[in-house]
Amino acid sequence: MSASPTPNAADHLQRIRRISRKMVLACVGLMVVLPVALVLFWATTDASELAQQGNLHSDAIQAPLLAWQRWVGGAVTGVPLAMLLMGLWQAQRCFAQFAQGQVFTAQATGHLRRFAGWVAAAALAAIVAGALTSVVLTLHNPPGARQLSVGISSNHVFTLFFAALVWLMADVIGQGQALAEENDRFV
């Protein structure tokens, strides 16, 4: 039989629930805004700025960009974004559980792990997408000026580190949850 939470613990849980409700809204907002921003970015941005998406120098695109190049470039960079959106969906589901007061549950831990997995996949896919984008954007350059550029930035490294950190935290929470359940069986 577990003791009722102290007023301080109850206040803390209420704060977690309140912040989690806001995080649910933030996740949903990002899931709507990010795809729209990607489409607008590829539809309106100057070629010299788009070159950065392919790890290229700003003057690497020598021929005017055709509409299909913008569409394909947007689709290629949309793959890591789609993976990130899947991660945000998992985070939103996790925060929804927290908002209901279900903090240390197997479901919440699973959502955290899946969030970390999708974020890591998005970071790796972004590396590949950058290389593919460099080819797409320079395809209409004259022979000898077409490029394949592969780049790994500190953003990729940090994102992978962050995903590993969240994965490990979810694993620790899951282990703590298993120990708590084991202790409850003895009481």
C-alpha positions as CSV (number, residue, x, y, z in Angstrom):
1,M,0.0,0.0,0.0
2,S,1.5,3.3,-1.0
3,A,1.3,6.5,1.1
4,S,-0.6,9.5,-0.3
5,P,1.7,12.1,-1.9
6,T,2.8,14.9,0.3
7,P,1.5,18.4,-0.6
8,N,4.9,19.3,-2.0
9,A,4.9,16.1,-4.2
10,A,1.3,16.9,-5.3
11,D,2.2,20.5,-6.2
12,H,5.2,19.1,-8.2
13,L,3.0,16.7,-10.1
14,Q,0.5,19.5,-10.8
15,R,3.4,21.6,-12.2
16,I,4.5,18.7,-14.4
17,R,0.9,18.3,-15.6
18,R,0.5,22.0,-16.4
19,I,3.9,22.2,-18.3
20,S,3.2,19.0,-20.1
21,R,-0.2,20.4,-21.4
22,K,1.8,23.3,-22.8
23,M,4.4,21.0,-24.3
24,V,1.6,19.0,-26.1
25,L,0.4,22.3,-27.7
26,A,4.0,23.2,-28.6
27,C,4.5,19.8,-30.3
28,V,1.3,20.0,-32.2
29,G,2.2,23.6,-33.3
30,L,5.6,22.4,-34.5
31,M,4.1,19.5,-36.4
32,V,1.9,22.0,-38.3
33,V,4.4,24.9,-38.8
34,L,7.6,22.9,-39.8
35,P,6.2,21.3,-43.0
36,V,4.6,24.6,-44.0
37,A,8.0,26.4,-43.4
38,L,9.8,23.7,-45.4
39,V,7.5,24.3,-48.4
40,L,7.8,28.0,-48.2
41,F,11.5,27.8,-47.8
42,W,12.0,25.8,-51.0
43,A,9.4,27.8,-52.9
44,T,10.8,31.2,-52.1
45,T,14.5,31.1,-51.1
46,D,17.3,32.3,-53.3
47,A,19.5,29.6,-54.9
48,S,22.6,30.8,-53.1
49,E,20.8,30.2,-49.7
50,L,19.4,26.8,-50.9
51,A,23.0,25.8,-51.8
52,Q,23.7,25.7,-48.0
53,Q,21.1,22.9,-47.7
54,G,23.4,20.8,-49.9
55,N,26.6,21.7,-48.1
56,L,27.6,23.9,-51.1
57,H,29.3,27.2,-51.4
58,S,26.8,30.0,-52.2
59,D,27.9,30.3,-55.8
60,A,28.0,26.6,-56.5
61,I,24.6,26.7,-58.4
62,Q,25.6,28.1,-61.8
63,A,22.4,27.5,-63.8
64,P,19.0,28.9,-62.8
65,L,17.1,26.5,-60.6
66,L,14.2,24.7,-62.3
67,A,10.9,24.1,-60.5
68,W,11.5,20.4,-60.4
69,Q,14.8,21.0,-58.6
70,R,13.1,23.0,-55.9
71,W,10.4,20.3,-55.6
72,V,12.9,17.4,-55.4
73,G,15.2,19.3,-53.1
74,G,12.2,20.0,-50.8
75,A,11.2,16.4,-50.9
76,V,14.7,15.2,-50.1
77,T,15.0,17.5,-47.2
78,G,11.5,16.6,-46.2
79,V,12.5,13.0,-45.4
80,P,14.6,14.0,-42.3
81,L,11.8,16.4,-41.4
82,A,9.2,13.6,-41.6
83,M,11.3,11.6,-39.2
84,L,11.6,14.5,-36.9
85,L,7.9,15.0,-37.0
86,M,7.4,11.3,-36.1
87,G,9.7,12.0,-33.1
88,L,7.6,15.1,-32.2
89,W,4.5,12.9,-32.4
90,Q,6.0,10.5,-29.9
91,A,7.0,13.5,-27.7
92,Q,3.5,14.8,-27.9
93,R,2.1,11.5,-26.8
94,C,4.6,11.3,-23.9
95,F,3.6,14.8,-22.8
96,A,-0.1,13.9,-23.1
97,Q,0.5,11.1,-20.6
98,F,2.4,13.4,-18.3
99,A,-0.5,15.8,-18.5
100,Q,-2.8,13.1,-17.3
101,G,-0.4,12.4,-14.3
102,Q,0.9,9.2,-15.9
103,V,4.6,10.0,-15.4
104,F,6.5,6.8,-14.7
105,T,4.7,4.4,-17.0
106,A,6.0,1.9,-19.6
107,Q,4.1,3.8,-22.2
108,A,5.7,7.1,-21.4
109,T,9.2,5.4,-21.4
110,G,8.4,3.8,-24.7
111,H,7.4,7.2,-26.2
112,L,10.7,8.7,-25.0
113,R,12.7,5.9,-26.5
114,R,10.8,6.2,-29.8
115,F,11.3,10.0,-29.7
116,A,15.0,9.5,-29.3
117,G,15.1,6.9,-32.1
118,W,13.3,9.2,-34.6
119,V,15.5,12.1,-33.7
120,A,18.6,10.0,-34.3
121,A,17.2,8.7,-37.6
122,A,16.4,12.3,-38.6
123,A,20.0,13.4,-37.9
124,L,21.4,10.6,-40.0
125,A,18.9,11.1,-42.8
126,A,19.8,14.8,-42.8
127,I,23.4,13.9,-43.6
128,V,22.3,11.8,-46.6
129,A,19.7,14.4,-47.6
130,G,22.4,17.1,-47.7
131,A,24.5,15.0,-50.1
132,L,21.5,14.2,-52.4
133,T,20.5,17.9,-52.3
134,S,23.9,18.9,-53.5
135,V,23.5,16.7,-56.6
136,V,20.0,17.9,-57.3
137,L,20.9,21.6,-57.0
138,T,23.9,21.3,-59.3
139,L,22.5,18.9,-61.9
140,H,22.0,21.6,-64.5
141,N,25.5,23.1,-64.0
142,P,27.9,22.5,-66.9
143,P,29.9,19.3,-66.9
144,G,32.7,19.5,-64.4
145,A,30.7,21.9,-62.2
146,R,28.2,19.4,-60.8
147,Q,28.9,18.5,-57.2
148,L,28.3,15.9,-54.6
149,S,29.0,17.3,-51.2
150,V,28.9,15.3,-48.0
151,G,29.0,17.2,-44.7
152,I,28.6,16.4,-41.1
153,S,28.0,19.5,-39.0
154,S,28.1,20.1,-35.3
155,N,24.3,20.2,-35.4
156,H,24.2,16.6,-36.6
157,V,26.7,15.5,-33.9
158,F,24.8,17.4,-31.2
159,T,21.4,16.0,-32.4
160,L,22.8,12.5,-32.2
161,F,24.2,13.2,-28.8
162,F,20.8,14.6,-27.6
163,A,19.0,11.5,-29.0
164,A,21.4,9.2,-27.2
165,L,20.9,11.2,-24.0
166,V,17.1,11.0,-24.1
167,W,17.4,7.2,-25.0
168,L,19.6,6.6,-22.0
169,M,17.3,8.7,-19.7
170,A,14.3,6.7,-20.9
171,D,16.2,3.5,-20.2
172,V,17.1,4.7,-16.6
173,I,13.5,5.7,-16.0
174,G,12.4,2.3,-17.3
175,Q,14.8,0.6,-14.9
176,G,13.6,2.7,-12.0
177,Q,10.1,1.8,-12.9
178,A,10.9,-1.9,-12.9
179,L,12.6,-1.7,-9.5
180,A,9.6,0.2,-8.1
181,E,7.2,-2.5,-9.4
182,E,9.4,-5.2,-7.9
183,N,9.5,-3.4,-4.5
184,D,5.7,-3.0,-4.6
185,R,5.3,-6.7,-4.9
186,F,7.3,-7.2,-1.6
187,V,5.3,-4.7,0.4
